Amino acid sequence: MKIIITESQYNLLLETKSVNAAQTLINMAVDDYIESCDKMKAFQNIQLALCKGLKNGTVKLEVTSVEEIENERFEDKSYFVIHLILYVDKEWMLENSYYEKFETTLALKIEHFLGIFKYFCYIDEIKMINNLTNENFNLIEENDKEFIKTKKLLNSMIDDGFDIDDIKKMTGLSSDIIILCLKDKKIIETPGSCSEIHNLLYNYLWHTDFIEKKFFYDDGSIIYLDLDTMAGSVTFDYMNNEGNRLFGYATFLWDGGCEWPLDGEEFIQGEKKPALYNEFYGEIDYVTYYDEFKNIKTLEDIIKFFNQHYFELIKDPIEYLIEKYMMDQFDD
């Protein structure tokens, strides 16, 4: 994954219509796409060809222009369209309906890097790779290499004994950029260490866009998370599809230990009934994923574990507490 070097470059990538900056974003997205190929369990022929070609350098994406579009629906009233040429190495790849999905994938990966949806990607032309000029090929490669150098630099600082706070002070980089740079680095001394993971999760990752803090369930239930910094606890605001709402605490690895306690603080049944402030407690069990947890070694491992399992595992225990509140209200 390619890395943004400085805060000013981050802002440039977020706002610019520069072809060079857009090419850097596309290179980042392509590199992440290549990584994701290793995790795919099933391929269409075109996906396999793209994965192999992008990895081997026989398929390339060239940015030709960047267009700014005004749109009132966007928070900052505008977005950018990156216009691309896709160079392929097989004639049958010149025409394929899959490229619409590939365009969307690129845009979503850029959104993940920047923490905001700002870019659409459109492949305007598909050409054979032998039509890519040496000048344009060198431009694509140059932007890519520049960012790789910074990733290596920050990773070497970790090897030399500096921590994230040291790197932040010495480089002036934001936490988002440093974490993006170190995501794949083995940074946890003891894999699966509850105290180390707790420190990285709540002191560094939580304050970035890498950690999901809201989730919409398929059944219509919604949950929002926040961090009570004074208490060092994760708060939740959960509403199920029947309008029952529960507020409380559910801190994964509470206080640096391996426990995941659940504490209901306030319950509201529908809009008209008064809130109940009785406290009911529970425990969230992540034993199903314990082997995965014990293999957490990197920031990326923490991000994936939290985003993939926190919301899945908390739902049933919260619903169980809601039942307790409703029974308690009935008994009264």
N, C-alpha and C positions, 0 to 999 in steps of 0.2 A: 504494500500500500504506500503510495507516495505522499510526502509530508509537506505541509505548508511551513515556511521558515520563520517568518516574522509576522507580528500583528498587522503591520502595514500591508504586507502581501496578502494576508487573509482578507482584509478589507478591500484590497484591490480585486481579488478574485470574486468577492461577493458583489461588487458594484460595476465592474468594468465591462466595456464592450470590446476590449483588446482581444485580438485573435490569439496572441501568445498566452494570455492568462486563461482563456477558454481552452486552449490546447492542453495546458497543464491540468485543468480540471478533467478533461476527457482522458488524459493519460492516467490520472488517479483512478477514475472510474473503470477504465479498462484493466488496470492492474488488479483491482478488487474483484472484477468479473472473473479474471483468470483464477484467482484464489478460490472463488466460489465454485468453479468448475470441478475442483477436486471433491466437493461435497455433494455434487449431484448424483442421484441414484439412477436416474434415467435420462437419456438424451434423445432429442430429435437429431436427425442427420445434420441439420443446419447448426444446431447448438454445438455439436461435436466439432464441426468444421471451424466454427468461430473460435471455440476454446483452443483448439490446436493451432490454428493460424495466428491468433493474437499472441499466444505463448511463444511461438517459433519466429514471429516477426514477418510471416508471409501474408498476414492480414493486418491492415493499418486503418486508422481513422484520422482524417485530416480536417481540421477546422478551416472553413473558407470565409466565414463571416459571423458576426454576432449582432443580433437585432434587438433593440429595446422596444417593448410593447407596453403601452399604458393600459391599465385595467383597474377599475375601481374595486373589483372584488379582492384584490391583493392588498395586504396590510400596508405596504409602502407604495401602493398604486402602480407598480410596474413589475415586469419580469423580463427575462432575456431568452431569446431563442438562439441556440447554437446550431448553425448550418454546417453540415458535414458531407464529406465524400468518404465512402467506404471502399477501400481497395482490397480485393479478394484475389485468391490464387487459383480458383476453379471456376470455369465458365458457368456451371450449373448454379453457382452462388449469386450470379448477377441478378436473378429475379427470385424473390422469396418473400412471402407474406409475413414471415417471422420477424422481419426487421422492425416492425412496429412495436413488438414486445421488447426488442433489444433497445430501441430508443427510450422506451419507458424505464427500462432497467438502468440505463445510464443516468437518466434524470434523477431517479430515486437514490442512486449511489452518491451523486453530487449533493443531493439534499442531506444525506447522512453526514457527509464530510463537513458541510457548512452549518448544519443545524437549522436550516431554513430552506423552504422550497422557493427557488429563484430562477431555475433554468429549465427550459424544455430543449430536447435534442431532436433534430430532424436530419435524416440521411436523405439529402437531395439527389445524390448520384451514387451509383455503384460502378466501379471501374476495375479492370484488371490491374494487379499490383505493378506490372511493368510500365504503367502510365504515371506512376508516382515519381516526380522529379527528385533528383538528389538534394536540391536546395530545401524542398519541403520535408523530405525524409529527415534531413539533418536537424531541422527546426523541431520536429516532433521528439527526436532523440535528445536534443540539448536540454529542453525543458524537463524532460524526465530525469536526466542525470543530475541536474542541479539539486533537485529535491531529495534524491537518494543520498547525496553527500551529507545533507543536514540530518537525515535519519541516522546515518552511521555515526555522526558526531555526538548526538545526544545519547545514543546507545553506548558509545564508548565512555561517556561521562558516568553512566550507571556502573560500567565495569570498573571505573576508577574509584568507586565508592561514594559518588555524589548521589543524593536523594532528589526527589522531585522538587522540594523546596529550594535546595541548593541550585538546581538547574534554573528554576524560575527566577531567582535573584540574579544569577550570573548572566542569563541570556535576555531577560525581560520578556520572555514569551508568556502567553496566557496558558492557563491550565489545559484548555481544550487542545491547543496546538501541541503542547508537551505530551499529553496523553495520546493524541493521534500518532505522535512520533514513537512512543514507547509501547503501544498496544500489544505488539507481538513479542516484546522482550520478556524473558524469564526474570521477573522482578521479585517474586515471592521466594524467600529463602527456603521455607519448609512448605512444599505443596500441600494445599488444603488446610493451612494454618488459619484457624478462626480469627485470631487476633490480628494477623497481618492483613487478611482479607477485609476485616472490619475497618481497619485504619484506611486502607486504600479506597474502599467503597464509599465511606461517609466523609472522609476528609478531602478527597480529590475527585473521584468519579461522580459523586452525587451532584455536584455543582456544575456539571456539564450536561450537554444534550445526549450523551451516550447512554445514560440511565433513563429508562422509561418511568414516568411518574403518573401516568394515567392509562387506563385500559378499558376498552369497551368489549364486553362479553357478547357471545353470539345470542344469548337469550335476552339481551337488552339491559342487563345489569351494567353498572358503571362504578369504577373506583378511581379515586384521586389520592395521591400520596404527597406528603410533605415531610420535611425534617425539622423537628423541634430541636434546635441547636442547644438550647439551655438544658434540656433533659437528655439530649443525645439519643432521641427516639424517633422512629418513623411514625407519623400519624396517618390515619386513613379516613376517608370519607366515602362510604359505600352505600349505593342505593340499588336495590334489586328491581326486577321487572314488575313487582307488585307495589312499588312505591314505599317500601320499608327502608329506612335509612339508619345506618349505624356509624357512629364516629368512635375512634379509639386509637390504640397503639398496636403496631405489629412490626417490631424491629428485628429483622433478620440478623443473627449473630449479635444479640443484645449485649452491650457492654463489653464486647470483645470475646465473649464466650461462644459456645456452639449452639446455644438455645435460640429458639424462635418463639417467644411468648406472644400471646394474643390477649389484648385487654380492651373490652368494650366499655365505653365511657358514657355515651349518650345515644338513646334510641328514639326514633320517631316513626310511628306507624301511621302512614298516610299524612295528609295535610291538616286534618282537623283535630286529631288527638294530641294531647300534651306530650312533651318529651319526657322520657324516663331516664333518670340519672343513676340508676343502680349499676353496679359494676359486676360484670361477669367475665370470667377468665377462661383461657384455653391455651393450647399449645399446637403449633404447626409442625408437622412431621415431614422432613425432607429425606427420609431414609431411602425412598425410591431412587433418588438421584445421588446417594451418598458416594458411590464410586466415582461419579463425575466430579462431585465436590472435592474429593480428596486428591484429584488430579489438577486442580486449579493452580496454575503457575504464572499466568500473565494477566494483565489488565483486560485483555480481550476475553479471557476465560471468565473473569468476574462479570463483565458486561453481559456476556451470553447467558451465564447461569442465572443471573438476576432477572434479566428481561424475559427469558424463556420459561422460568419456573416460579417466580414470585407470585405472579397473578394467578397462575394455574393452581398453586397449592393453597392459596389463602382463601379462595372462594367458599369451599365447603365448610371450613371452620367458622367463617363469618356467618354463614347461613345457619349453622348450628347455634351460634350465640343469639341470632335473631329469634330463633324458635324459643330459646330460654327467656328472652325478654317478653315475648308474646304470651308465654305460659305464665310468667310472673305477673303480667298485667291482668290476665284472666283470673288468677288466684285472688288478686286484690279486689 
